[in-house]
Amino acid sequence: MFISSAFAQTAPAAAASGDWMSSITGMLPLVLMFVVLYFVMIRPQMKKQKEHRAMIEALAKGDEVATAGGLLGKVTKLSEGYLSLEIAPGVEVQLQRSAIVQVLPKGAINTAK
């Protein structure tokens, strides 16, 4: 009625020829957003996790550390997943290795008060 039959028959052919181009153009912003997200958020987080894992594995007896809960102390014993931390003379607590957030410089904690 409003569209001639000749024009209606050529419309699918015209749409099919530019279909792949329009689908690529439509997906481009999504791909671009994922690339930006990867470099801004995912990659730095993975780097930080790798550094933390290396720090945890390098812990040694006598290291002075800070925990996620705010405790400061000296490592006295190490096992596979746990460590003992001396937080005061004669006071030791057992913690998971992953609770350690920072290794402090030697002598940073004065426990002999």
C-alpha positions, 0 to 999 in steps of 0.5 A, spaced: 500 500 500 504 505 502 511 501 499 511 499 492 513 492 491 519 493 488 522 497 493 520 492 498 523 486 495 530 490 494 530 492 502 532 485 505 538 485 500 540 492 501 540 491 509 544 484 508 550 487 504 551 492 510 549 488 515 556 486 518 559 493 518 553 495 522 554 489 527 561 491 527 560 498 528 555 496 534 560 492 538 565 497 537 563 501 543 562 495 547 569 492 546 572 499 547 569 499 554 572 492 556 579 494 553 579 501 557 576 497 563 581 492 563 587 497 563 584 501 568 581 496 573 583 489 572 590 489 570 592 494 576 588 489 581 592 483 578 599 486 579 597 488 586 595 481 588 601 478 585 606 483 589 602 481 595 602 474 594 610 475 593 610 478 599 607 473 603 611 467 600 617 471 602 616 472 609 621 470 614 622 469 622 624 475 625 620 480 620 616 486 623 609 486 620 603 490 620 596 486 619 589 487 616 587 488 623 592 493 625 596 489 629 604 490 629 609 485 631 614 480 629 614 473 626 616 468 630 613 461 627 611 460 620 607 454 617 604 453 610 598 457 611 599 460 618 604 464 622 605 466 629 606 474 631 609 476 637 605 483 639 608 484 646 614 480 650 611 474 651 604 475 647 603 471 641 597 470 636 596 466 631 594 469 624 593 467 617 599 469 612 594 473 608 592 477 614 599 481 613 598 487 609 605 490 610 612 488 612 616 494 616 623 496 616 627 492 621 627 496 628 620 499 626 617 496 632 619 497 639 617 491 643 622 492 649 618 497 653 
